[in-house]
């Protein structure tokens, strides 16, 4: 039998051999969707690999310690942390810290699921908003492969804030789109619920309110500026009333919450520099694969550091894209206005809230501050390139190409130029991802914690430690008292024993190793007795001058002594006193005391015991020299 006939025979004998499988049918049904899902899978896996190379940063240690130290109370959930009101986020933190302490796997799983959910929801929004076609993959790639959102998918504190806000933005825009198409007020309620969801994780979600209003005015209504505003208010008034009520209730509540007050710089030059950094060096280059180069910023995510040539090239491509798309369709002009308005709102927000902070000078180089702008930017680029699905007839038409560029040679050059730009952007994105990955692997907090837990496991029983600050590279000093070791280790698997009095002291060094400690500071003057120094007997207190006055401070005191028997001693420095026990023979005691004065005083309780001391020091605990 001829071979083609045999194949027909086999297919007829077993129809299952000829029928495509589920996956093949799914791909054939919508190839654009199949490619989009593949791109999303690639970027989620890629981001997961980057995230697993990192660990907690400063804010995460602070919040984890607070979560382990409190119950799931209203005060905890509605605490304003670094300007963020995030009850749902703090609730998740409280739960996950109790699942496995400072282990990173629950947070990695949360970030992966969140990134996948936002990416799929964004693609669905693109399909609903834009004209169908392969070009819809352009704004999708702008969003899912944006280097600006690497921090969002790598650091759980940032992801806990921004992933829900991004999802809320996508859901709110989608609901507003359906509201515009159907006029059903239930979609206005859906917009409200999306905003409420975002506000449960971060205050910045309040910007969704003006965003959907501008979206309705610029993309869903026709006419001039005044006519579009009137039409938007008239058509969607139920939604605006609901959002206005929500905003009127939320803003006073947020402002009533106790939070540190920012010191405002009040410098116009600082504001201009911030805008230049945030928009010129951070946002625009990242829309085209930047920043290409990063500045190491300790345990936190790296700061952008784009080369000057890259910045100018990104701006040139953006301006060219704006000019070409605006000439193509009217909706492009409105899309770019929408992006400009949202960028202005974000910039104004951070000028008010961040320029007065300790890190205000570098705030414009922080990628997470414009992570939500990526959603709007990708949507606006999609509208500018493809046009709105609902305006297919009005915006259709040939691309405006000058006659000189229609020659075969010019067309070929144009195609080559487009390919070169696309490949350059793809290569730049890969380079930016790789640079972030290299920076993200260095984590002092992870190394410090691992070393400390190994030291605690190997330490002799009864080892006690002085509570001190962790290194600034682990938790910065401005987080005090959350930078203390007693706070840092609260969520750790192994708990150090911190004391304020002991006969032998140890402390962690800057790498997390446990080493013997002593007190370095002001010593007492030498005593009159050669072999005893200062003799303390029952019946009268012994006053011993210090070599210099001690200012009011929580000092550590080191007393080395020889005692003829067991007793108790009362130590006085100024108005502060400390009672401790002494034992027969040569011994020592360390204790902490808030005090000031120029002399110490010792008195013994047992009439049959005499104590000699030649060494008393008032100062700070330091590592013993080797």
C-alpha positions, 0 to 999 in steps of 0.5 A: 500500500502506498505510504500516503494511503497508509497514513490515511488508513491509520487516521481513519482507524484511530481518529484520536491520532488525527485530532490535535491535543488540548494544548495544540488546539488552545495554541491554534485558537489564539496564537497571540494569546499563546505567545503572551502566556509564554512571555508571562511564564518566562518573565515570572520564572526569570524574576523568581530566579532573581528573587531567590538570590536575594533576601530580606532588606532593612524594612523587612527585618523591622516589620518582621520584628514588630509582627512577632512582638505583637498580636493581630491588633487594630493598632498594629494593622493600621500603623503607618510605616514609612508613610504607608498605611497597609493593613492587609499587608501587615496582616499578611506579614503577621501571618507569614512571619509566624509560618516560618520566621525569617525564612524567605520561601513564603515570601518568594511564593507570594511574589511569584503568585502576585507577579503572575496574577498582575501580568495575566490581568494586564494582558486581559486588559490590553485585549479588552482595550486595544485593537487585536493583533500581534502588536498587543505584545509590545505594551505587554512586553513593556510591562512584564519585562520592565526593569523598573519592577524588578524591585517589586518582584524581588523584595517582599516589602515592596512587592507587598505594597506595589503588586496589589496596587498594580493589580488594583490599577488594572482591575479599576481601569478594566471596570471603568472600560466596561462602565464606559461601554455598557453604562451600567453603574455596577461597574462603577461599584467595581472601580470602587472595590478595586480602589478599596483593595489597593488601599488595603495594601498601600496609600498610593492606591488613592492615585487610582481615583484621579487616574480613572477620571482622567482615563474617562475624560481622555480616552472614553469621551469625545470633544474638547477639554471642557466637553470631555470633562462634562461628558465624563461627569455626566456619564459616570457620575455614580462612580465619581460620587462613590470615589469622592466619598471614599477619598473624603473618608480615607484622607482624614483617617490617614492623616489622623494616624500617628506617623513621623513627620517629615522634614521638608527641604523647601528647596526648589533646586532639590525638587527640580533635581528630583524630577530630573532624576525620577523622570529623566534618568529613571522612568524614560530610560527604563521604558526602553530597556534601561537603566543598563547600569545600577549603583549598589545600595547595600542590602536594599535594591540597587539604584539606577545609574544610566549612562548619559548616552543611554538617557539621551537615546531613550529620550530620542526614541520616546520623542520619535514615538510620540511624533509618529503616533500623534500623526497617526491617530487622535487617540495617541495625543490623548494617551500621551496626555494621560501618561504625562498627567499621571507622571505629574501626580506621582512626582508631586506626591513624592516631592511632598512626602520624600524630599524631606527624608534622610534619603531625599537626595537619592529618592529620584533614583529609586525604581519602586517610586515609578513601578505603578507608572509602568502600568500606565505607560505600557497602556498609553503606548499600546493606545498610541500604537494600536488605537482603542478597540472601540474606535477602529473606524475613526482612527483607521488609516495609513501611517503618514510616511513622507514620499521620500521614505516610500522608495524601496531603499528607504523602506529597507533602511527603515525596516533595518532601523526598526529591527536594530532598535528592537534588538537594542531594547531587548539586549538592553533589557537583558543587560539591565536584568543581569546587572540587577541580578548581580547587585541583588546577590549581595545580602549582608543581612542574610550573611549576618543572620546565618553566621549568628545562628551558627554561632548560637548553635555552637555556643556553650550553654549559658552564653549571654550577650549584650544587646547592641545595634546591628551593623548599619548595612543590616539595619540602619541606625535611623530605625532605632530601636528596631536596629537593636539585636534584641529586635532583629532576632525576634523572628529568628529561629534561634534566640540569643539571651540578652542580659543587663547584668552578668559575670561574663559578657559576650557580644556579636561582632559586625559579622555575626560571630560571638566574641568576649566583651568588656567595658571601655571608658572611664576608670577609677583613680588608683587606690591607696592600698598597694595590694588592695586598691580600694578597701570596702568594709561594713559600716561606711560607704567607700567613695571612689573618684572617676578619672573624669565625670560621666555624663548622663547615659545608659552606661555599662559598669565593670567591677573587678574585685576580691572578696573575703566572703559572699555578700551583697554590695550596693553600687552608686553613681550619682543618684542611680544605684545597683545592688549585686551579689559578690562571691569569695575570691577573685571575681567580676560583675558587669551591669548596665546603669543609667547614671551620671557623676564624677565618683562611684560609691560602694557599700557592703551589707555583711559585717564579716566581709571585706572587699578590695577593688582596683578596677572599676570602669564606666563606659561602653561595651566593646569587643575584647582585643585578641 
